[in-house]
Amino acid sequence: MSNIDVLFDKLNVCPLKQLDKYTDEGKKVIGCAPVYAPEELVYAAGMIPMGIWGAEGEVTLAKEYFPAFYASPILRLMDLGLEGKLDKMSGMIIGGLSDGLKGLSQNWKRAVKNVPALYIGYGQNRKLEAGIEYNKKQYLKLKKQLEEIAGKEIEDSKIEDAIVLYNKHRKALQEFNELASKHLNTVTPTLRARVMTSAYFFDKAEHLEIVEEINKILREMPEEKFEGKKIVTTGILANSPEILKILEEYKLAIVDDNINHESGQFDYLVEEGTGDPVRALAKWISDIEGSTLLYDPEKLRGKIITEKVRKHGANGVLYLLTKFSDSDEFDYPIIKKELDDNGIVNILIEVDQQMTNFEQARTALQTFADMI
């Protein structure tokens, strides 16, 4: 096994085992539901933030609380809570950035007694000064809740330190994303997704160290010639193991993404050294563009995807639509028209964490590979 393979293997972790690891070390863990949780506040309190975006598998106990036509990451996250698999967590941050997440927050409060819900009632007019101040107040409320759980005050200097660390981590992932696009034989879609996904389960300092080692090796390697087709992905989630295997089977390599779960965590940095780190975190939310879960009156998502296609000379766009996600479904017709108008070949694949049969997706992706 090569050095880089060893590093990729280190990132192949089970989130529940990571939860056990950190709690066994005496650390408190705070769950972070999708999306854009202010993890820096948790880290500054000396606790571990852990992003939980559902899990592959059939919906079970959540059926008692939600209708069937809910996005599976929400249903499967609720399952994990109801099944007691997250009981070692000291809280679950849930942001109200969609109707589905708002419903999750209320059902979580009602049904998951061992893991307190820490709700963030975001203001979607996030670019106005009033919107930034409102979201800052939401974060200050969360800060007090986290202080109660941690049993100590969260100092501004600690928040600033966390922002600096998280920005270093974001820059490392930005570099990995760029290096991966030049080493498509080495960094397969599965390994690329592993690096992105594992970031949610590690202490950020630990993950940063591993990613920096991977980047160092990739920097020293010559750029690879890839014989397949290059694509840009977009959607909320793109870490379905079976979908990634199909991409590899048909030699479809991911050169960049507009995925909330992936580049959504590192495309934008938090402003450092402002003297008001909580406001800086609220300002970060206002800076993000092209997200299906944030108010976007200019509809910039299609433009951002188009720019990524042109930057990398990609052959097409794969839209991974999370089934029953109203936010993503509303975006799709707008983005498809923009991609079509720019002559960019694109395809829609509906994904669901409950999926067990991937033959329809396989056929569609085979056709897509032939088209581009």
PLY file of the C-alpha trace (Angstrom):
ply
format ascii 1.0
element vertex 372
property float x
property float y
property float z
element edge 371
property int vertex1
property int vertex2
end_header
0.00 0.00 0.00
1.45 3.40 -1.03
1.80 6.33 1.36
-1.17 8.13 -0.13
-3.31 4.99 0.09
-2.47 4.73 3.79
-3.63 8.31 4.28
-6.87 7.72 2.37
-7.41 4.63 4.51
-7.06 6.71 7.69
-10.06 8.74 6.54
-12.23 5.67 5.97
-14.01 5.92 9.33
-17.44 5.15 10.74
-18.96 8.27 12.34
-20.46 6.26 15.20
-17.04 4.77 15.98
-15.57 8.28 15.90
-18.29 9.32 18.34
-17.24 6.47 20.64
-13.57 7.42 20.25
-14.02 11.04 21.27
-16.42 10.38 24.13
-14.13 7.61 25.44
-11.39 10.26 25.52
-13.64 12.35 27.76
-14.60 14.87 25.10
-18.12 16.13 24.58
-19.48 15.85 21.03
-22.11 18.15 19.50
-23.97 16.88 16.46
-24.44 19.24 13.52
-27.40 18.60 11.22
-27.26 19.99 7.66
-26.16 22.65 6.82
-23.67 25.50 7.64
-23.59 24.88 11.40
-21.20 27.34 13.13
-18.82 24.58 14.16
-16.23 27.10 15.33
-18.39 27.94 18.37
-18.45 24.27 19.37
-14.71 23.89 18.84
-13.98 27.02 20.85
-15.85 25.45 23.77
-13.42 22.51 23.76
-16.00 20.15 22.27
-16.04 18.18 19.00
-18.57 19.21 16.33
-19.69 16.23 14.25
-21.72 16.69 11.09
-24.44 14.07 10.67
-26.21 14.12 7.29
-28.34 11.03 7.66
-27.06 7.55 6.78
-27.50 4.96 4.06
-30.34 2.57 4.88
-34.08 2.09 5.14
-36.17 4.60 7.11
-37.50 2.98 10.30
-38.76 4.84 13.37
-38.88 8.25 11.69
-42.02 7.12 9.82
-43.97 7.85 13.00
-43.00 11.52 12.84
-42.71 12.41 9.16
-44.65 11.69 5.98
-42.93 9.43 3.46
-42.23 12.33 1.07
-39.46 13.89 3.17
-35.81 14.13 2.14
-34.06 10.96 3.30
-31.09 12.68 5.04
-33.63 14.22 7.46
-35.52 10.96 7.94
-32.37 8.92 8.45
-30.92 11.47 10.88
-34.15 11.25 12.88
-33.83 7.45 12.81
-30.35 7.65 14.32
-31.69 9.84 17.10
-34.72 7.66 17.81
-32.64 4.47 17.76
-30.35 5.89 20.46
-27.27 5.72 18.24
-26.44 9.37 18.95
-27.11 9.28 22.72
-23.45 9.96 23.49
-23.80 13.38 21.89
-24.33 16.34 24.20
-26.56 18.22 21.76
-27.68 18.46 18.13
-27.46 21.77 16.27
-30.33 22.06 13.79
-30.58 25.11 11.55
-33.91 26.13 10.07
-32.73 26.63 6.50
-35.57 24.63 4.95
-39.09 23.53 5.85
-37.76 19.99 6.25
-35.12 21.07 8.75
-37.65 23.12 10.70
-39.83 20.02 10.98
-36.80 18.02 12.10
-36.05 20.50 14.87
-39.54 20.25 16.35
-39.80 16.48 16.07
-36.32 16.13 17.55
-37.31 18.22 20.57
-40.41 16.11 21.03
-38.96 12.64 20.56
-35.18 12.54 21.10
-34.88 13.19 24.82
-31.24 12.23 25.35
-29.76 14.69 22.83
-30.98 18.28 23.29
-31.96 20.16 20.12
-30.01 23.41 19.67
-32.09 25.29 17.12
-30.86 28.16 14.96
-33.68 30.24 13.49
-31.75 31.73 10.59
-32.83 34.93 8.89
-32.78 34.30 5.15
-32.35 37.98 4.24
-28.77 37.32 5.18
-27.00 40.06 3.21
-28.75 43.00 4.83
-26.99 44.49 7.84
-30.11 43.69 9.84
-29.91 40.10 8.62
-26.29 39.75 9.71
-27.11 41.19 13.13
-30.12 38.91 13.47
-28.06 35.83 12.67
-25.37 37.03 15.09
-28.02 37.08 17.83
-29.00 33.54 16.90
-25.37 32.50 17.27
-25.06 34.30 20.61
-28.08 32.33 21.83
-26.40 29.12 20.64
-23.16 30.23 22.32
-24.94 30.43 25.69
-26.42 26.96 25.20
-22.99 25.56 24.35
-21.48 27.25 27.40
-24.02 25.51 29.61
-23.17 22.14 28.06
-19.40 22.74 28.26
-19.62 24.17 31.76
-17.48 27.16 30.91
-17.52 30.49 29.11
-16.51 30.56 25.44
-13.95 33.33 25.10
-13.78 35.44 21.93
-10.07 34.61 21.64
-10.95 30.89 21.50
-13.55 31.55 18.79
-10.96 33.49 16.82
-8.47 30.63 17.18
-11.14 28.22 15.92
-11.87 30.46 12.92
-8.15 30.51 12.04
-7.96 26.69 12.28
-11.13 26.17 10.24
-9.91 28.58 7.57
-6.63 26.62 7.33
-8.73 23.49 6.92
-10.89 25.13 4.24
-7.78 26.22 2.34
-6.37 22.70 2.56
-9.60 21.27 1.11
-9.58 23.93 -1.61
-6.06 22.83 -2.53
-7.04 19.16 -2.39
-9.99 19.86 -4.69
-7.66 21.52 -7.20
-4.95 18.85 -6.96
-7.50 16.04 -7.24
-8.71 17.50 -10.56
-5.17 17.01 -11.92
-4.75 13.47 -10.56
-7.96 11.78 -11.63
-6.46 8.29 -11.83
-5.25 8.47 -8.24
-8.16 10.40 -6.72
-11.21 8.45 -7.81
-14.75 9.77 -7.11
-14.90 7.42 -4.08
-11.64 8.72 -2.60
-12.53 12.33 -3.35
-15.85 11.91 -1.53
-14.09 10.16 1.36
-11.87 13.19 1.98
-14.86 15.56 1.86
-17.15 13.40 3.99
-14.62 12.48 6.66
-14.09 16.18 7.41
-17.38 16.11 9.31
-16.29 13.27 11.65
-12.80 14.34 12.72
-11.39 16.91 15.06
-10.52 19.55 12.44
-6.88 19.71 13.54
-6.55 15.93 13.00
-8.24 16.06 9.61
-6.17 19.06 8.53
-2.95 17.18 9.26
-3.99 14.22 7.10
-5.26 16.38 4.21
-2.04 18.42 4.22
-0.05 15.18 3.93
-2.22 14.05 1.00
-1.77 17.45 -0.67
2.02 17.27 -0.25
2.15 13.90 -2.03
-0.18 15.08 -4.83
1.89 18.26 -5.34
5.00 16.13 -5.86
3.28 13.83 -8.37
3.20 14.70 -12.09
-0.20 15.68 -13.47
-2.00 12.57 -14.72
-3.54 12.01 -18.12
-7.08 10.75 -17.66
-8.66 8.71 -20.46
-12.28 9.18 -19.36
-14.67 12.14 -19.15
-14.57 15.02 -16.66
-17.71 16.20 -14.87
-18.85 18.76 -12.32
-21.42 17.62 -9.76
-24.13 19.66 -8.07
-26.75 18.96 -5.42
-26.93 18.54 -1.66
-25.20 15.17 -1.17
-22.90 13.19 -3.46
-21.46 10.41 -1.31
-23.62 7.43 -2.28
-21.09 4.55 -2.49
-23.00 2.85 -5.31
-23.35 6.00 -7.43
-19.63 6.70 -7.01
-18.78 3.14 -8.13
-20.92 3.60 -11.24
-19.07 6.83 -12.07
-15.80 4.96 -11.82
-17.12 2.10 -13.94
-17.93 4.47 -16.81
-14.75 6.54 -16.36
-16.54 9.69 -15.19
-14.18 11.71 -12.99
-15.25 14.61 -10.76
-13.11 17.72 -11.32
-15.16 20.09 -9.17
-18.51 20.37 -7.46
-21.31 22.61 -6.28
-22.43 20.23 -3.52
-23.58 21.55 -0.13
-21.96 18.61 1.64
-18.65 19.02 -0.22
-17.43 22.40 -1.53
-20.19 24.03 0.51
-17.99 23.58 3.57
-14.84 25.19 2.12
-15.55 27.51 -0.83
-15.78 30.59 1.42
-13.56 31.67 4.31
-14.61 33.37 7.54
-13.12 36.83 8.00
-10.36 36.79 10.61
-9.26 39.42 13.13
-12.47 41.46 13.10
-12.66 41.85 16.88
-16.15 40.34 16.76
-15.74 36.67 15.81
-19.41 35.78 16.34
-20.44 38.45 13.86
-17.75 37.16 11.46
-19.44 33.74 11.54
-22.80 35.37 10.78
-21.17 37.34 7.97
-19.84 34.06 6.48
-23.43 32.94 5.93
-24.09 36.18 4.06
-21.05 35.69 1.80
-21.98 32.24 0.46
-23.36 32.16 -3.08
-24.85 29.40 -5.19
-26.35 27.34 -2.37
-29.74 25.74 -2.81
-30.44 26.20 0.93
-29.71 29.93 1.12
-31.85 32.74 -0.29
-30.45 33.52 -3.75
-32.54 36.19 -5.50
-29.91 36.59 -8.24
-30.00 32.83 -8.99
-26.20 32.61 -9.15
-25.96 28.85 -8.74
-26.16 28.11 -12.46
-23.52 30.72 -13.24
-21.18 29.30 -10.58
-21.58 25.77 -11.96
-20.96 27.03 -15.51
-17.77 28.78 -14.38
-16.51 25.59 -12.75
-17.18 23.63 -15.94
-15.24 26.14 -18.03
-12.37 26.40 -15.54
-11.68 22.66 -15.67
-12.72 21.99 -19.25
-15.36 19.57 -17.95
-17.44 17.56 -20.40
-20.73 17.85 -18.52
-22.67 18.34 -15.29
-24.24 15.68 -13.09
-27.16 17.01 -11.05
-27.62 14.71 -8.04
-31.08 15.66 -6.86
-31.95 14.62 -3.30
-35.40 13.09 -3.57
-38.16 15.18 -1.95
-35.86 18.17 -1.37
-38.13 21.05 -2.38
-35.22 23.51 -2.36
-33.21 21.44 -4.84
-36.23 20.59 -6.99
-37.13 24.28 -7.37
-33.57 25.07 -8.50
-33.29 22.34 -11.12
-35.37 23.84 -14.00
-33.52 27.16 -13.69
-30.10 25.53 -13.66
-30.91 23.11 -16.48
-32.02 25.99 -18.72
-28.84 27.92 -17.98
-26.63 24.91 -18.67
-28.54 24.14 -21.87
-28.22 27.75 -23.02
-24.45 27.51 -22.49
-24.22 24.26 -24.45
-23.25 22.22 -21.39
-24.42 18.60 -21.45
-26.16 17.74 -18.19
-28.11 14.92 -16.60
-30.35 14.57 -13.55
-30.02 11.55 -11.24
-32.40 11.36 -8.30
-30.68 10.05 -5.16
-32.08 8.74 -1.91
-30.27 7.24 1.08
-32.84 4.42 1.03
-31.95 3.35 -2.52
-31.09 -0.32 -2.99
-31.58 -0.68 -6.76
-29.24 1.44 -8.89
-29.91 -0.05 -12.33
-31.87 2.98 -13.55
-29.06 5.28 -12.41
-26.51 2.98 -14.06
-28.33 3.09 -17.40
-28.67 6.89 -17.25
-25.00 7.39 -16.37
-23.87 5.00 -19.10
-25.91 7.01 -21.60
-24.48 10.26 -20.17
-20.92 8.94 -20.55
-21.62 8.08 -24.18
-23.23 11.49 -24.85
-20.26 13.50 -23.62
0 1
1 2
2 3
3 4
4 5
5 6
6 7
7 8
8 9
9 10
10 11
11 12
12 13
13 14
14 15
15 16
16 17
17 18
18 19
19 20
20 21
21 22
22 23
23 24
24 25
25 26
26 27
27 28
28 29
29 30
30 31
31 32
32 33
33 34
34 35
35 36
36 37
37 38
38 39
39 40
40 41
41 42
42 43
43 44
44 45
45 46
46 47
47 48
48 49
49 50
50 51
51 52
52 53
53 54
54 55
55 56
56 57
57 58
58 59
59 60
60 61
61 62
62 63
63 64
64 65
65 66
66 67
67 68
68 69
69 70
70 71
71 72
72 73
73 74
74 75
75 76
76 77
77 78
78 79
79 80
80 81
81 82
82 83
83 84
84 85
85 86
86 87
87 88
88 89
89 90
90 91
91 92
92 93
93 94
94 95
95 96
96 97
97 98
98 99
99 100
100 101
101 102
102 103
103 104
104 105
105 106
106 107
107 108
108 109
109 110
110 111
111 112
112 113
113 114
114 115
115 116
116 117
117 118
118 119
119 120
120 121
121 122
122 123
123 124
124 125
125 126
126 127
127 128
128 129
129 130
130 131
131 132
132 133
133 134
134 135
135 136
136 137
137 138
138 139
139 140
140 141
141 142
142 143
143 144
144 145
145 146
146 147
147 148
148 149
149 150
150 151
151 152
152 153
153 154
154 155
155 156
156 157
157 158
158 159
159 160
160 161
161 162
162 163
163 164
164 165
165 166
166 167
167 168
168 169
169 170
170 171
171 172
172 173
173 174
174 175
175 176
176 177
177 178
178 179
179 180
180 181
181 182
182 183
183 184
184 185
185 186
186 187
187 188
188 189
189 190
190 191
191 192
192 193
193 194
194 195
195 196
196 197
197 198
198 199
199 200
200 201
201 202
202 203
203 204
204 205
205 206
206 207
207 208
208 209
209 210
210 211
211 212
212 213
213 214
214 215
215 216
216 217
217 218
218 219
219 220
220 221
221 222
222 223
223 224
224 225
225 226
226 227
227 228
228 229
229 230
230 231
231 232
232 233
233 234
234 235
235 236
236 237
237 238
238 239
239 240
240 241
241 242
242 243
243 244
244 245
245 246
246 247
247 248
248 249
249 250
250 251
251 252
252 253
253 254
254 255
255 256
256 257
257 258
258 259
259 260
260 261
261 262
262 263
263 264
264 265
265 266
266 267
267 268
268 269
269 270
270 271
271 272
272 273
273 274
274 275
275 276
276 277
277 278
278 279
279 280
280 281
281 282
282 283
283 284
284 285
285 286
286 287
287 288
288 289
289 290
290 291
291 292
292 293
293 294
294 295
295 296
296 297
297 298
298 299
299 300
300 301
301 302
302 303
303 304
304 305
305 306
306 307
307 308
308 309
309 310
310 311
311 312
312 313
313 314
314 315
315 316
316 317
317 318
318 319
319 320
320 321
321 322
322 323
323 324
324 325
325 326
326 327
327 328
328 329
329 330
330 331
331 332
332 333
333 334
334 335
335 336
336 337
337 338
338 339
339 340
340 341
341 342
342 343
343 344
344 345
345 346
346 347
347 348
348 349
349 350
350 351
351 352
352 353
353 354
354 355
355 356
356 357
357 358
358 359
359 360
360 361
361 362
362 363
363 364
364 365
365 366
366 367
367 368
368 369
369 370
370 371
